[in-house]
């Protein structure tokens, strides 16, 4: 079932890029993110409340709180940087380079989470890096 959720996340992320890029015309990128953050906040807390998970806040351990707060900071910075790049660059190129985060996530997962390194992961990472380099080079040569 994880693959269905991952595919839905991919489609949603693609929509975020396209809709944000279109919405950034004459709008400051930080203001655009702040507007979207209000909806992120409202929607996620509504889901938590509807599912009845609000009481679980009391059960979260200190280490988990710290990790989730750090992840929240990283999410915010990632989005701020992404929106700034989208405001000044073409969406297809910005997104491709930004998605090198997948490569970094694989490397960090292997190092810190002790996830298994397979030949398929190595090939996939190499293909992603190669694709990002090709697209980035096509942008610089196109100008």
N, C-alpha and C positions, 0 to 999 in steps of 0.2 A: 504493500500500500504506500510505502514511502515514495516510490517513483511517481505515483499520481500527484502527491503533494508537491514533490520537487518540480514536476512539469507545470503544475499550476503556478508555482512560485516563479518559474522561468517566464511564463506568459505574462504574469502580473508585472514582473520586473521590466519586461520589454515594453509593456504599456506605460509604465512609469516614465521610461526614457522618452518615448515618443510624445506622450501628453505633456511632460514637463518641458521638453524642448519647444514644443508649440506654444506653451503657456509662458515661456520666458521672454517673449518678445516684449520689450519695454517694461519689464518687471525685474527688479533686483533679485538675484538668485537666492540670497538669504531670506528675503521677504517671501519668496515663493515657497521655500522650504518651511518657513514658520507657519504659513497658511496651511500647508499640507500636514504639518505636525499636529495641528489642532484636530484634524480628522483622524489621524493615526491614533492619537490619544483617546478620543471619544469612541472610536470603533473598537479598539482593543479592550478598553475597560468595560464596554458594553458586553463584549463576548465573554470576558471573565465573569462578569456579574450574571449573565444569562446561564452560563454553564455551572454556576454555583461554586466557583473556585476562589472566590474572594477570601474566604476563611483560611485558605492555605498560606496566605501571607505570613501568618504567625509561625508556620512550621519551617520556613526557609532558614537554613543555617547561615551563619555569618560569612563563611567562605563563599557560599553560593551568592549571597548578596553582593560581596565585593566583585566577584567575577561578572555578575549580571550588570552591575553599575559600570564596570570597565567596558563591557560589551556595548552598553548603551552609549557611552562616550564615543567609542570607536564607530558605532553606527551613525551617530550624529556627525562626527567629523567626516566620515566616508561620504555621507550624503551632501554635506556642505561643499566638499571638494568636487564631488561629481557634478553638482548643480552649477558650480562656477565654471567647470570645464565645458559643460553643455551650453552655458550662456555664450561662450566665445568660440566653440568648436563644433564641427559637424557631428551629429548624434552617432552615426555609424562608426566613426573613427574613435570618438571619445569612449563609447561603450566597449569597443573591442579592446582598447588599451586598458580601460578600467577593469575589465573582466580577467586581466592577468591576476586579479585577486584570487581566482580559482587556483592558479598555480601556487601562489603563496600559501593559500589555505591547505593545499595538499602537503606542501613541505612542512608547514607548522603542525599539521595533524600527525604526520609521521614522527616529528621530533618530540612534540609535547604530549600527544595523546597516544603515542606508541602504536599507531595504526600501521597495518601491514603494507609494505611497498611491493607492488607486483609489476611485472613487465608491462601489463596493460596500462597501469598508472603512468609509468615512465613514458611510454609511447604517447599516451594522451596528453601529458604535460608538454612533451616536445612539440606535438602538433599544435597545441594552443599557443605556445611561445612563437612557433614559426608563423602561424596565422596572424598573430598580433604584430609581429615584425613586418610581415608583408603588407598589411593594411596601413600601418604607420608610415612605412616607406612610400606607399602609393600616395598618401596624403601630402607628404613633404615634396614629392616629385611633381605633384599635380598643381602646385602653386608657383 
